[in-house]
Amino acid sequence: MPIRSAAVVGAGLAGLACARALAEAGVAVRVFDKGRSPGGRLATRRVEAEGRRLGFDHGAQYLTARGDGFGAVLAAHAVQWPEVADREGAHVGAPGMSALPRALAAGLDVAASRSVIGLSRDNDGWHVAHHAGDLARAPAPESPPERAGPFDAIAVAVPHPQAVPLLPAELSARLASVRVAPCWALLAAFAERLAAPDTLRPASGAIAWAARDSAKPGRSAEAECWVVHAGPDWSRAHLERKPDEVASLLLAELGALTGPLPAVLHGAAHRWRYALVEAPLGAPCLADAAAGIGACGDWCLGSRAEHAWDSGTALAKALLGS
């Protein structure tokens, strides 16, 4: 039986891909996301420091496409970053990476700041239990959760450990082999330009990637802004440290690469607990089309952003029976 309505849990790239494909097929879609805006790791943080408005792409640094589907997305909603010489066709959102998911979410019914805590199915379809706000950052409210539905189908597009309690046991059991590494990110702004190229990719050490974020197309030149990503081993070893401690450590590591750092205008750290896919599922998505439920994400196929897009598109097709 064709599906007429669907809920998508998660508004990262996989969830947006799934939601758009379903909507284009005529399905009434509602997207739930715990964040304040769509995007997941396609994220831009904006802060005020020393009277300056600063922006940092602290998640995905750039995007590339090998297939036509995601290539069309980048052509329509992103701009090339030619300075990334080792990655042909590197694209970024402008004026920040978060501009791309905002464009992809246009026209969709997105319920932001909604933490989904459970899915249930009865005679009239699927229902979504959710609380307002991000439960990872605040205690669970005492009030009972809200209930949305019914929906003919559910797409779960969140990191695989968060998908496990939402999925039927026969689907969640297949996630046991998936492994994803964390990543600590440093967001730093300096009063003067660092004596370094726009991107650094050390062969060893704590830092896996560092980039002059303010050099990307469409960015403000108000300050020298850098984003540093620690490698998975270092991030695991320091996973539960306080962000202020991590920021100090990574600033020291950056200075060891570039030489003495100028005055720091802003320094903060952000932990991505599920950042780098090390052992993917090995299938485009998980789906029980008969039951009308499935899951998608980069963790299905690999660590590239395009994998998330392809997975979300594949789940939409599976739920549509096409």
Backbone as a ProteinNet text record, in pm:
[ID]
protein_1_A
[PRIMARY]
MPIRSAAVVGAGLAGLACARALAEAGVAVRVFDKGRSPGGRLATRRVEAEGRRLGFDHGAQYLTARGDGFGAVLAAHAVQWPEVADREGAHVGAPGMSALPRALAAGLDVAASRSVIGLSRDNDGWHVAHHAGDLARAPAPESPPERAGPFDAIAVAVPHPQAVPLLPAELSARLASVRVAPCWALLAAFAERLAAPDTLRPASGAIAWAARDSAKPGRSAEAECWVVHAGPDWSRAHLERKPDEVASLLLAELGALTGPLPAVLHGAAHRWRYALVEAPLGAPCLADAAAGIGACGDWCLGSRAEHAWDSGTALAKALLGS
[TERTIARY]
84.9	0	88	67.2	150.9	143.7	256.8	257.2	215.6	135.9	87.4	151.1	202.2	262.6	382.4	479.4	600	661.7	725.8	806.5	951.7	1036.6	1181.5	1241.9	1316.1	1379.5	1525.5	1557.9	1692.8	1697.1	1752.4	1759	1902	1987.7	2118.5	2106.6	2218.6	2216.2	2136.4	2150.6	2075.8	1925.8	1886.3	1745.2	1685.3	1760	1709.2	1697.3	1794.8	1787.2	1663.8	1639.9	1523.9	1394.7	1387.8	1266.3	1234.7	1336.7	1313.1	1266.5	1329.3	1289	1145.9	1106.8	969.2	872.2	908.6	820.6	803.1	911.3	902.5	815.4	796.5	707.8	563.8	537	401.2	364.6	461.4	435.5	436.3	343.6	342.7	443.3	548.2	661.1	673.4	698.8	735.6	870	962.8	1098	1112.8	1167.3	1192.9	1344	1392	1535.9	1558.2	1655.7	1681.8	1754.5	1817.8	1889	1795.6	1854.4	1775	1751.9	1831.5	1816	1867	1826.9	1871.7	2021.2	2078	2216.3	2304.3	2283.1	2373.4	2516.1	2607.7	2748.8	2778.7	2679.2	2695.1	2659.4	2751.4	2720.1	2812.5	2756.2	2832.3	2796.6	2899.6	2875.3	2919.1	2832.9	2864.7	2873.5	2978.3	3004.4	3047.2	3034.4	3085.6	3211.8	3318.5	3443.6	3515.4	3550.5	3621.7	3547.6	3414.8	3335	3326	3368.9	3366.2	3271	3204.8	3115.1	3195.2	3213.8	3298.2	3214.4	3258.4	3190	3287.5	3244.3	3329.2	3247.6	3294.3	3237.4	3303.6	3246.4	3316	3287.4	3197.6	3171.2	3238.4	3159.3	3214.7	3288	3407.5	3491	3466.5	3438.9	3406.3	3338.7	3280.5	3204.3	3252.6	3255.4	3287.5	3182.9	3171.5	3072.4	3138.1	3104.3	3147.8	3031.3	2910.7	2792.3	2713.8	2626.7	2550	2449.1	2390.6	2287.1	2337.8	2442.2	2496.6	2570	2625.7	2688.8	2591.5	2466.6	2364.9	2331	2331.8	2305.9	2413.8	2540.1	2649.7	2647.3	2616.7	2611.6	2504.6	2395.2	2283.5	2299.2	2364.8	2358.6	2494.1	2604.5	2736.4	2828.3	2945.1	3043.7	3175.6	3259.2	3387.3	3486.2	3568.9	3679.2	3808.7	3858.6	3970.1	4101	4115.5	4241.7	4268.7	4166.8	4188.1	4242.6	4372.7	4436	4431.6	4423	4427.7	4289.4	4186.8	4051.2	3984.8	3985.2	3925.8	3775.9	3730.4	3588.1	3538.1	3623.3	3579.2	3479.8	3366.7	3262.2	3232.5	3184.6	3139.8	3010.8	2933.6	2818.2	2865.8	2789.7	2826.7	2702.1	2716.2	2839.8	2890.4	2826.8	2871.7	2821.6	2879	2838.4	2690.4	2637.1	2496.5	2399.9	2449.9	2361.7	2309.7	2387.7	2345.2	2226.5	2232.7	2112.8	1991.6	2014.3	1899.2	1829.5	1908.8	1850.1	1777.2	1834.9	1772.5	1645.2	1636.4	1518.5	1406.3	1432.9	1331	1207.7	1091.9	967	928.3	1019.4	987.1	929.3	846.9	790.9	891	973.1	1077.9	1039.9	1027.6	1002.7	1137.7	1193.2	1325.2	1314.7	1430.2	1437.3	1340	1336	1247.9	1328.6	1338	1409.9	1312.4	1330.2	1243.8	1289.6	1196.8	1233.6	1171.8	1083.4	1025	934.2	922.8	833.3	739.5	615.8	520.1	427.1	371	282.1	154	40.8	-86.4	-169.4	-296.8	-379.5	-383.9	-366.9	-376.7	-240.7	-132.3	-0.9	103.2	212.4	324.8	302.1	352.8	345.8	485.3	511.9	642.4	624.9	692.8	692.7	814.6	792.2	903.3	885.6	999.9	1004	1061.4	1025.1	1088	1228.7	1324.9	1461.4	1550.3	1679.8	1782.9	1808.9	1765.8	1779.6	1924.9	2014.8	2155.9	2216.6	2153.8	2209.1	2129.2	2011.2	1926.9	1855.3	1822.5	1750.9	1616.1	1570	1438.9	1330.9	1240	1134.2	1041.1	976.2	883.9	752.4	717.6	591.3	598.6	485.5	485.5	522	576.9	613.6	490.9	510.5	406.7	406.1	293.6	279	229.5	306.4	269.2	237.4	147.5	108.8	-42.1	-92.5	-19.2	52.6	156.7	231.8	232.5	231.9	239.2	378.3	481.3	618.3	705.9	816.4	913.7	1053.2	1130.3	1271.4	1354.6	1443.5	1530.9	1667	1704.2	1826.1	1912.6	1958.4	2041.2	2163.1	2265.7	2379.5	2334.1	2407.3	2356.2	2332.1	2411.7	2376.2	2243.5	2209.2	2082.1	1965.4	1995.6	1891	1848.5	1941.4	1914.6	1787.4	1768.2	1645.8	1517.6	1529	1410.3	1361.6	1451.2	1419.6	1367.8	1289.8	1255	1380	1372.7	1489.8	1557.2	1478.1	1538.2	1621.6	1591.9	1673.6	1790.2	1765.3	1871.4	1984	1951.2	2054.7	2161.3	2125.6	2219.9	2321.5	2303.7	2394	2513.8	2520	2625.3	2765	2779.8	2912.5	2958.2	2869	2903.7	2993	3097.5	3187.8	3214.8	3197.1	3215.2	3302.7	3400.1	3494.1	3448.6	3488.5	3456.6	3557.7	3526.6	3619	3600.9	3709.6	3710.5	3748.1	3672.9	3699.7	3735.2	3838.4	3877.9	3830.5	3767.3	3725.3	3807	3897.8	3990.7	3998.3	4004.1	4021.7	4140.1	4215.8	4338.6	4338.8	4417.2	4424.7	4506.6	4594.3	4679.5	4679.7	4726	4729.7	4839.2	4805.8	4904.6	4996.2	5120.2	5217.1	5205.5	5097.4	5069	4982.6	4987.4	4894.6	4750.8	4656.4	4514.6	4469.2	4530.6	4493.8	4617.9	4605.5	4713	4654.9	4727.1	4685	4808.3	4844	4964.7	4956.2	5071.3	5075.7	5065.1	5094	5088.1	5062.5	5037.5	5013.2	4866.2	4836.8	4699.7	4606.2	4656.5	4572.2	4563.9	4442.1	4422.6	4400.3	4346.3	4310.5	4303.2	4355.6	4341	4321.2	4233.8	4203.8	4175.9	4220	4187.7	4044	3950.5	3809.2	3772.1	3836.6	3805.3	3853.3	3929	3973.5	3873.9	3771.8	3673.4	3592.1	3537.8	3457.9	3338.6	3317.8	3201.5	3214.8	3332.8	3350.3	3392.9	3363.3	3403.6	3554.4	3615.9	3759	3782.5	3684.7	3699.2	3808	3835.6	3937.2	3994	4107	4172.8	4109.5	4019.2	3944.5	3996.2	4018.1	4066.4	3975.6	3962.6	3897.8	3999.5	4014.9	4109.4	4031.7	4054.4	3993.7	4102	4082.5	4173.7	4148.6	4251	4236.7	4153.6	4105.5	4016.9	4082.1	4208.7	4273	4284.4	4328.2	4340.8	4203.2	4103.2	3968.4	3913.3	3939.3	3894.2	3963.1	4093.6	4170.2	4125.2	4071	4030.2	3878.7	3804.7	3662.3	3584	3612.3	3531.2	3594.4	3697.7	3757.3	3666.7	3685.8	3605.7	3646.5	3549.5	3582	3692.2	3694.6	3799.3	3937.1	3946.7	4075.1	4117.6	4023	4053.2	4096.3	4030.2	4066	4209.8	4250.3	4388.4	4488.4	4457	4547	4562.1	4451.5	4457.8	4518.6	4502.9	4573.3	4724.5	4768.7	4911.9	4959.3	4878.1	4914.6	4920.7	4827.3	4829.9	4954.7	4989.6	5110	5235.2	5235.8	5350.9	5365.8	5255.4	5259.8	5294.1	5242.2	5251.9	5357.5	5408.9	5492.2	5408.9	5471.3	5399.8	5270.9	5163.9	5033.3	5017	4946.6	4912.3	4812.5	4774.5	4675.5	4546	4491.6	4370.3	4248.3	4165.1	4041.4	3929.1	3931.4	3826.8	3885	3856.4	3899.5	3798.2	3741.9	3640.9	3652.3	3604.5	3607.6	3467.1	3443.3	3314.6	3340.8	3267.9	3284.4	3177.8	3224.1	3136	3154.8	3057.4	3074.3	3069.6	2995.2	2983	3022	3150.1	3201	3254.9	3337.4	3409.9	3375.2	3313.2	3274.1	3398.2	3423.1	3539.1	3498.6	3382.4	3331.5	3184.2	3151.6	3012	2930.5	2800.7	2709.5	2736.1	2770.1	2794.4	2670.9	2566.5	2443.4	2392.8	2321.2	2277.3	2186.7	2108.8	2018.2	1967	1893.8	1819	1671.2	1596.3	1454.2	1370.5	1254.3	1147.1	1029.9	1025.4	925.5	784	764.4	630.9	580.4	671.7	634.7	637.9	701.7	708.6	809.4	924.6	1026.1	1164.6	1258.2	1395.7	1488.4	1617.3	1718.9	1822.5	1882.3	1983.6	2085.7	2197.8	2302.8	2433.6	2534.8	2664.9	2719.8	2680.5	2727.3	2685	2595.4	2557.3	2665.1	2726.3	2812.9	2956.8	2981	3117.3	3120.8	3241.4	3262.4	3236.4	3211.6	3192.9	3048.9	3034.3	2900.2	2809.6	2865.5	2786.2	2725.7	2794.9	2739.9	2609.9	2605.3	2482.2	2369	2399.3	2297.8	2247.6	2339.4	2300.4	2218.8	2254	2180.6	2038.3	2022.3	1887.9	1801.8	1861.5	1787.9	1747.1	1839.1	1809.1	1695.5	1692.3	1584.5	1449.2	1447.7	1321.3	1269.8	1358.5	1317.6	1266.8	1333.5	1289.9	1150.5	1127	996.1	886.2	923.8	827.5	802.7	888.4	876	923.8	1018.6	1070	1216.5
-120.3	0	124.6	220.5	340.8	418.4	475.9	555.4	698.8	755.1	891.9	989.8	939.2	1026.6	955.8	1034.6	976.8	1075	1020.9	1100.1	1064.5	1164.2	1144.2	1194.5	1108.4	1143.9	1178.3	1306	1352.5	1436.7	1558.1	1650.2	1677.4	1576	1584.2	1557.2	1537.8	1522.6	1400.1	1287.8	1167.2	1189	1249.7	1274.1	1369.9	1473.7	1569.4	1505.1	1420.6	1350.9	1262	1188	1098.7	1178.9	1286.2	1366.5	1429.2	1480.3	1543.5	1440.9	1323.4	1221.5	1176.3	1163.1	1125.5	1236.3	1360.6	1472.1	1484.7	1463.7	1472.9	1362.9	1253.1	1144.9	1167.7	1282.6	1315.1	1276.1	1234.8	1194.5	1318.6	1327.9	1434.5	1398.2	1479.5	1445.2	1545.4	1494.2	1580.1	1532.5	1627.3	1596.7	1643.5	1557.2	1589.8	1593.7	1698.7	1706.6	1773.6	1722.1	1777.7	1911.1	1943.2	2069	2185.7	2304.5	2425.3	2453.5	2388.9	2406	2281.2	2256.5	2135.9	2139.6	2021.5	2017.1	1912.3	1878.8	1783.3	1835.7	1757.4	1799.1	1896.7	1930.4	2043.4	2168.7	2209.8	2306.5	2427.3	2541.6	2665	2728.1	2759.5	2827.8	2973.7	3064	3206.3	3262.1	3338.3	3393.3	3539.5	3613.3	3750	3746.8	3809.3	3816.5	3945.8	4022.1	4149	4239.7	4238	4322.3	4274.6	4151.7	4097.4	3978.6	3965.4	3852.6	3745.2	3629.4	3522.8	3401.9	3329.5	3207.3	3093	2973.6	2854.4	2736.7	2674.4	2546.9	2437	2404.3	2316.3	2168.7	2137.5	1998.2	1963.1	1923.4	1890	2011.4	1989	2098.5	2132.3	2033	2053.6	1927.8	1935.4	1825.7	1798.2	1672.6	1633.4	1534.4	1522	1430.5	1344.2	1217	1123.1	1078.9	1095.8	1057.3	1179	1158.1	1268.9	1326.6	1240.8	1288.5	1392.5	1361	1456.4	1568.8	1537.3	1641.4	1752.5	1716.1	1816.2	1900.8	1838.6	1912.6	2017.9	1979	2073.6	2184.3	2148.5	2249.8	2354.6	2311.8	2402.9	2483.4	2425.8	2485.6	2512.5	2493	2512.8	2580.1	2621.4	2686.5	2612.2	2620.1	2550.7	2622	2541.3	2591.9	2546	2623.2	2575.4	2558.3	2620.7	2610.8	2471.9	2386.8	2250.1	2168.5	2178	2122.8	1970.4	1904.5	1758.2	1696	1777	1724.4	1793.3	1728.1	1787.8	1806.7	1927.3	1955.4	1975.6	2025.3	2052.5	2167.7	2150.3	2251.4	2283.8	2405.3	2447.4	2526.3	2529.6	2618	2760.7	2859.4	2999.2	3080	3166.8	3211.1	3118.2	3006.4	2905.2	2770.1	2663	2529.1	2503.2	2567.3	2544.2	2598.6	2680.7	2732.1	2620.6	2516.4	2407	2330.3	2283.9	2215.6	2306.8	2435.5	2526.2	2528	2528.2	2526.4	2395.1	2284.3	2153.6	2136.3	2207	2195.6	2289	2377.7	2473.5	2400	2437.2	2375.5	2251.4	2198.7	2081.6	2124.2	2039.2	2062.1	2008	2096.6	2056.2	2101.6	2006.5	2035.8	2035.1	2153.5	2164.5	2159.2	2138.3	2130	2026.2	1911.7	1802.6	1674	1623.2	1499.2	1382.1	1295.6	1178.4	1071.1	1022.3	924.4	787.9	776.5	646.2	647.9	530.8	510	395.2	406.9	298.5	286.3	167.3	141.1	76.8	129	65.9	54.3	33.4	4.1	117.1	241.7	352.1	398.4	338.4	372.2	397.4	463.2	491.5	623	625.9	746.6	778.4	907.4	955.1	1023.5	971.9	1035.4	1126.2	1252.2	1346.7	1451.1	1503.8	1613.9	1736.3	1852.9	1976.2	1984.4	2023.1	2043.3	1924.6	1945	1844	1774.9	1649	1577.7	1545.1	1553.8	1529.8	1646.6	1764.3	1883	1926	1868.7	1908.9	1786.8	1786.7	1672.8	1652.7	1529	1498.8	1574.3	1638.1	1712.1	1616.7	1670.2	1588.3	1566.4	1656	1643.3	1526.4	1462.8	1349.9	1396.8	1308.6	1348.2	1376	1456.1	1477	1358.2	1340	1225.9	1277	1249	1292.9	1171.5	1189.2	1080.1	1080.9	980.4	863.5	892.6	813.7	817.7	678.2	674.2	545	483.5	569	519.2	607.4	548.5	618.1	595.8	704.3	695.7	748.2	665.6	704	740.9	867.9	918	986.4	906.5	956	865.3	903.7	813.3	676.4	573.3	437.9	402.7	450	416.3	477.9	593.5	656.6	591.9	524.1	454.7	324.8	260.7	128.1	125.3	216	205.5	243.9	301.7	342.3	236.2	147.7	51.8	-80.4	-155.5	-292.3	-376.5	-475.7	-554.1	-618.9	-664.4	-734	-640.4	-511.2	-414.3	-366.1	-333.6	-279.9	-380.9	-510.5	-612.7	-605.9	-556.5	-551.2	-438.4	-352.7	-240.1	-273.6	-396	-431.7	-419.7	-437.1	-434	-294.3	-196.5	-60.5	5.1	74.4	143.2	284.4	382.7	523.3	590.1	667.8	733.8	874.7	924.4	1062.5	1160.5	1288.6	1393.2	1516.7	1561.8	1691.3	1798	1907.1	2018.5	2142.9	2213.7	2341.5	2454.1	2554.6	2674.9	2789.7	2843.9	2944.6	3063.8	3182.8	3306.5	3382.6	3444.5	3511.7	3656.4	3738.2	3880.7	3904.1	3809.9	3824.5	3694.2	3702.5	3586.9	3488.7	3360.6	3257.6	3236.6	3208.6	3181.8	3035.8	3005.1	2866.7	2867.3	2759.3	2748.1	2737.1	2748.5	2748.8	2616.5	2506.4	2376.6	2300.2	2225.8	2140	2001.6	1900.8	1762.5	1683.8	1694.7	1627.4	1476.6	1415.2	1270.1	1197	1266.1	1202.5	1310.6	1266	1359.3	1373.6	1467.3	1483.9	1537.6	1624.8	1694.2	1616.6	1592.2	1526	1627.4	1743.6	1844.3	1979.8	2080.9	2218.1	2306.4	2406.2	2490	2633.2	2722.7	2864.2	2883.8	2878.4	2881.6	3014	3120.8	3252.4	3268.2	3170	3175.6	3110.8	3046.9	2983.9	3090	3055.2	3151.9	3204.8	3336.9	3397.7	3425.3	3398.8	3418.5	3561.3	3602.7	3734.8	3736.6	3850	3867.2	3946.1	3950.6	4028.7	3974.5	3844.7	3785.4	3661.4	3617.5	3496.5	3378.8	3306.4	3197.6	3062.3	2972.1	2837.6	2733.8	2619.8	2500.9	2387.7	2321.3	2210.5	2086	1975.3	1848.2	1754.6	1705.3	1605.7	1470.5	1386.4	1253	1163.4	1051.3	964.2	906.5	868.2	811.2	915.3	1036.3	1143.2	1178.1	1184.8	1219.4	1113.6	988.1	881.4	894.5	920.2	927.8	1044.5	1149.7	1269.4	1290.6	1185	1197.5	1267.8	1238.5	1290.7	1410.1	1468.6	1587.7	1707.9	1810.2	1931.5	2007.6	2071.4	2144.7	2248.8	2319.1	2419.8	2355.7	2238.4	2167.9	2124.4	2071.9	2026.7	2143.8	2257.4	2375.6	2416.6	2416.8	2453.4	2355.4	2227.7	2126.4	2139.8	2160.2	2168.3	2299.4	2406.6	2529.9	2508.6	2436.6	2406.9	2320	2223.8	2137	2217.6	2311.9	2394.6	2481.7	2539.1	2620.3	2541.5	2413.5	2328.7	2308.3	2316.3	2300.2	2430.2	2541	2667.1	2761.6	2736.5	2833.5	2911.3	3001.9	3076.2	3139.3	3122.6	3173.1	3319.4	3396.6	3534.3	3533.5	3652.9	3664.1	3593.9	3516.4	3439.4	3524.6	3548.8	3623.2	3533.7	3407.9	3312.4	3172.5	3090.2	2950.8	2863.4	2768.8	2679.3	2543.4	2441.1	2305.7	2248.8	2168.6	2101.5	1953.8	1869.2	1724.5	1669	1604.5	1524.9	1379.2	1326.2	1189.4	1084.9	1111.4	1016.5	1089	1085.2	1170.7	1095	995.4	931.8	783.5	742.3	601.8	517.6	422.7	333.8	196.3	148.6	19.7	37.9	60.6	84.4	-44.3	-26.2	-140.2	-223	-155.8	-226.2	-244.1	-167.2	-168.3	-24.9	10.9	150.5	199.6	110	149	22.3	40.3	-67.6	-40.8	-139.4	-113.3	-239.5	-221.5	-319.6	-250.4	-260.2	-186.2	-228.7	-356.1	-403.7	-338	-319.1	-253.3	-101.5	-50.1	93.6	163.6	101.4	164	128.7	219.5	194.3	297.7	281.8	371.7	400.3	518	558	647.9	666.4	752.7	722.1	807.6	778.5	646.6	608.1	483.3	359.5	375.2	262.7	233.8	339.1	324.1	369.8	471.3	520.9	659.8	719.2	842.1	969.8	962.9	1082.9	1135.1	1266.9	1325.2	1268.3	1239.4	1182.9	1048.6	973.3	846.7	869.9	976.9	1008.7	1040.8	1121	1156.7	1032.4	949.6	828.9	734.5	726.2	638	687.7	818.1	873	854.9	874.4	854.1	708.7	617.5	473.9	432.7	490	454.3	503.6	622.4	672.4	577.7	533.5	440.9	310.1	261	135.1	149.5	259.7	280.2	300.8	361.2	382.2	255.6	155.1	30.7	42.6	136.8	157	119.7
0	0	0	-87.9	-93.2	38.2	78.5	200.3	166.2	253.8	233.8	330.7	443.6	543.7	605.4	649.3	708.2	806.1	907.5	1000	978	980	971.6	1101.7	1170.4	1296.4	1267.3	1274.1	1246.6	1120.6	1132.6	1019.4	977.5	990.5	928.8	780.1	715.3	570.2	527	597.8	562.3	580.1	691.7	715.5	614.8	578.8	480.3	342.7	307.4	178.9	173.7	281.2	286.9	281.5	360.3	365.5	229.9	162.1	32.6	-70.4	-70.5	-166.8	-141.7	-15.8	15.9	-24.5	7.1	-26.6	-177.7	-252.2	-398	-456.8	-380	-423.7	-379.5	-319.7	-279.6	-138	-57.4	80.6	170.4	262.6	363.2	471	484.8	571.5	685.4	804.4	916.7	970.4	989.2	1035.3	1179.8	1264.9	1405.2	1427.4	1492.9	1520.5	1655.8	1729.7	1862.2	1855.9	1743.1	1729.7	1706.5	1717.7	1696.4	1548.2	1463.6	1319.5	1250.6	1125.6	1055.6	1026	1002.9	955.7	1017.9	1145.3	1208.2	1207	1148.9	1144.6	1031	949.3	857.1	936.2	1021.5	1125.6	1119.3	1154.9	1168.5	1302.6	1381.2	1508.3	1493.9	1538.1	1531.8	1673.4	1699.3	1832.7	1818.9	1928.6	1938.3	2023.3	1974.4	2049.7	2014.6	2117.5	2096.7	1998.8	2007.7	1920.4	1777.6	1751.3	1615.3	1609.4	1496.3	1472.6	1401.3	1465.9	1413.3	1376.2	1274.8	1233.4	1217.5	1258	1250.9	1197	1089.6	1044.1	1125.8	1240.7	1334.7	1312.2	1217.5	1182.8	1051.8	952.8	821.2	764.6	713.6	665.7	519.7	439.2	298.1	247.4	129	71.5	-69.9	-106.8	-243.6	-291.9	-422.7	-481.1	-586.6	-583	-687	-774.5	-724.5	-800.5	-846.3	-943.5	-999.6	-900.8	-816.7	-725.8	-629	-556.3	-460.9	-532.7	-649	-728.6	-763.7	-795.3	-827.3	-704.6	-586.6	-462.5	-441.1	-458.6	-437.7	-542	-665.5	-770.9	-741.9	-679.9	-654.9	-526.5	-424.8	-292	-227.1	-296.2	-236.5	-337.8	-289.9	-376.3	-362.8	-463.3	-460.6	-369.1	-304.5	-220.8	-287.2	-383	-465.7	-390.3	-271.8	-199.2	-143.9	-137.5	-88	-204	-221.8	-341.4	-346.4	-229.6	-230.1	-245.3	-261.9	-276.5	-394.8	-510.1	-629.5	-609.1	-642.1	-632.6	-492	-400.7	-264.2	-264.6	-195.4	-187.3	-41.4	-18.6	114.5	99.7	205.5	209.1	231.4	187.7	205.9	245.8	347.1	412.4	521.5	543.3	638.7	593.6	650	607.6	635.6	738.8	773.6	669.1	575.3	470.6	381.7	362.4	274.4	332.8	458.7	510.9	523.1	547.6	549.9	414.4	307.8	173.5	148.1	192.2	170.4	253	365.2	450.9	408.2	314	271.5	218.2	267.6	224.4	301.4	385.2	466.4	600.9	658.1	791	893	949.3	1042.9	1183.7	1275.2	1416	1486.8	1509.3	1570.4	1722.3	1787.6	1933.9	1988	1920.9	1961.4	1975.3	2097	2122.2	2118.6	2022.3	2008.6	2107	2189.8	2292.1	2266	2168	2141.2	2018.9	1957.1	1844.1	1877.9	1838.6	1864	1744.7	1730.8	1617.8	1668	1622.3	1654.9	1527.9	1542	1424.8	1322.5	1366.9	1271.5	1218.9	1264.2	1210.7	1319.1	1279.8	1369.3	1443.4	1567.8	1649.2	1704	1719.5	1764.7	1899.8	2002.3	2134.5	2142.8	2182	2181.9	2290.5	2336.1	2431.1	2362.9	2410.7	2363.3	2420	2334.7	2380	2353.4	2377.3	2357	2489.4	2501.6	2628.2	2660.9	2561.4	2589.1	2666.3	2661	2725.4	2847.6	2865.8	2977.5	3033.4	3162.4	3220.9	3153.7	3155.3	3099	3176.5	3107.4	3178.2	3251.3	3354.7	3432.2	3358.9	3268.5	3197.3	3099.3	3071.4	2978.5	2838.5	2755.8	2619.3	2534.8	2433	2333.4	2237.9	2169.4	2078.9	1944.2	1840	1705.6	1619.7	1527.2	1439.8	1417.5	1350.7	1299	1167	1142.3	1017.7	955.7	824.7	757.1	765.4	776.1	776.6	864.8	910.4	995.4	938	925	886.9	1002.8	1053.6	1164.8	1106.9	1119.3	1056.8	1162	1258	1367.7	1380.1	1458.6	1480.5	1529	1487.9	1510.5	1657.5	1756.2	1894.5	1937.1	1880	1912.7	1838.8	1728.3	1653.7	1721.2	1792.5	1850.4	1934.4	2031.5	2114.1	2041.3	1922	1848.3	1750.6	1709.3	1603.7	1659.7	1581.1	1620.4	1639.3	1726.4	1763.5	1643.4	1546	1432	1345.8	1348.2	1275.9	1360.7	1485.1	1570	1591.9	1588.7	1608.3	1499.6	1382.2	1270.3	1286.4	1386.9	1406	1493.5	1544.6	1639.4	1580.2	1451	1389.6	1349.9	1356.9	1314.9	1420.2	1374	1466.6	1414.5	1501.6	1465.6	1570.7	1527.3	1617.4	1651.4	1769.2	1806.3	1747.7	1761.5	1718.2	1805.5	1865.5	1932.6	1830.6	1829.4	1739	1819.5	1774.4	1832.8	1742.2	1800.6	1729.7	1786	1705.8	1756.6	1662.9	1721.4	1644.7	1702.9	1615.3	1655.3	1607.5	1676.6	1642.3	1516.4	1481.2	1363.8	1284.6	1162.6	1074.2	1118.6	1117.3	1146.8	1026.8	1054.1	947.4	906.3	833.1	794.7	670.1	591	476.8	525.4	431.6	469	528.6	491.5	548	588.8	697.1	747.4	771.5	727.5	749.6	796	924.3	974.1	959.3	934.4	917.4	1050.6	1160.6	1292.8	1396.8	1518.6	1626.8	1660.1	1749	1797.6	1691.1	1604.9	1508.1	1377.2	1331.1	1202.3	1090.6	1125.4	1024.6	1093.2	1025.2	1071.5	949.4	959.4	843.3	886	801.8	818.1	768.5	860	823	757.2	799	744	600.5	547.3	407.8	311.8	364.1	276.6	203.1	87.7	10.8	90.7	82.6	145.5	293.2	351.8	495.9	527.2	649.5	696.1	723.1	695	721.2	849.2	938.5	1061.4	1152	1143.4	1229.9	1162.4	1213.3	1167.3	1241	1174.4	1237.4	1189.8	1283.7	1253.5	1316.5	1246.7	1302.3	1298.5	1411.3	1424.6	1465.4	1395.7	1431.7	1484.8	1604.7	1659.6	1594.1	1590.6	1535	1624.9	1572	1650.6	1775.7	1768.2	1887	1997.8	1961.4	2060.6	2116.6	2029.1	2074.5	2169.1	2142	2232.9	2368.2	2365.6	2489.9	2577.2	2516.8	2590.7	2585.1	2558.2	2527	2636.8	2762.4	2872.2	2941.6	2882.9	2941.8	2919.8	3001.8	2989.9	2864	2796.1	2673.3	2690.5	2803.2	2824.1	2827.3	2888.8	2893	2753.9	2677.2	2541.8	2454.9	2469.5	2390.3	2417.8	2543.1	2577.6	2517.9	2526.2	2472.5	2321.2	2251.8	2106.1	2058.2	2133.6	2100.1	2106.8	2209.3	2221.4	2105.7	2066.1	1953.8	1823.2	1805.3	1685.3	1683.2	1798.2	1805.3	1774.7	1811.8	1780	1630.2	1555.5	1410.2	1337.6	1388.2	1314.5	1367.8	1487.5	1555.6	1655.3	1730.5	1835.3	1783.9	1861.1	1820.4	1858.5	1776.3	1814.5	1931	1973.7	2081	2040	2133	2106.5	2139.7	2040.9	2062.2	2112.5	2067.4	2105.3	2095	2194.5	2190.7	2261.3	2190.2	2247.9	2180.4	2248.1	2192.9	2187.6	2085.5	2068.5	2044	2114.8	2098.7	2006.6	1899.6	1814.2	1856	1925	1978.1	1866.8	1760	1648.8	1520.1	1486.7	1379.6	1259.1	1280.7	1171.7	1164.7	1055.7	1039.9	1014.3	1102.9	1088.9	1036.1	1074.8	1027	992	863.7	825.7	823	813.7	804.5	679.4	570.1	445	360.1	388	308.2	300.5	195	180.9	293.2	351.3	459.8	526.1	634.5	699.1	675.9	636.9	613.2	628.9	688.6	688	619.8	489	411.9	447.6	479.4	514.4	642.1	737.7	863.3	851.1	746.7	726	814.3	838.5	922.5	870.5	889.7	848.9	908.8	881.8	935.2	828	836.8	739.5	807.2	740.1	791.9	723.1	743.7	685.2	736.6	858.4	918.4	838	744.5	658.1	553.5	500.3	382.7	402.6	484.1	498.7	557.2	559.4	634.8	556.7	426.7	347.9	359	346.7	353.6	245.8	131.3	22.7	62.6	148.7	196	272.6	351.3	424.4	327.4	225.4	126.3	52.9	10.6	-63.2	24.4	153	243.8	264.5	286.7	304.2	181.4	64.5	-61.1	-77.1	-40.7	-51.8	41	162.4	254.8	203	147.1	91.4	-16.8	-102.4	-208.5	-150.8	-46.4	14.8	76.1	144.9	207.7	104.1	-9.2	-117.4	-198.8	-177.2	-253.4	-395	-417.3	-553.3	-563.9
[MASK]
++++++++++++++++++++++++++++++++++++++++++++++++++++++++++++++++++++++++++++++++++++++++++++++++++++++++++++++++++++++++++++++++++++++++++++++++++++++++++++++++++++++++++++++++++++++++++++++++++++++++++++++++++++++++++++++++++++++++++++++++++++++++++++++++++++++++++++++++++++++++++++++++++++++++++++++++++++++++++++++++++

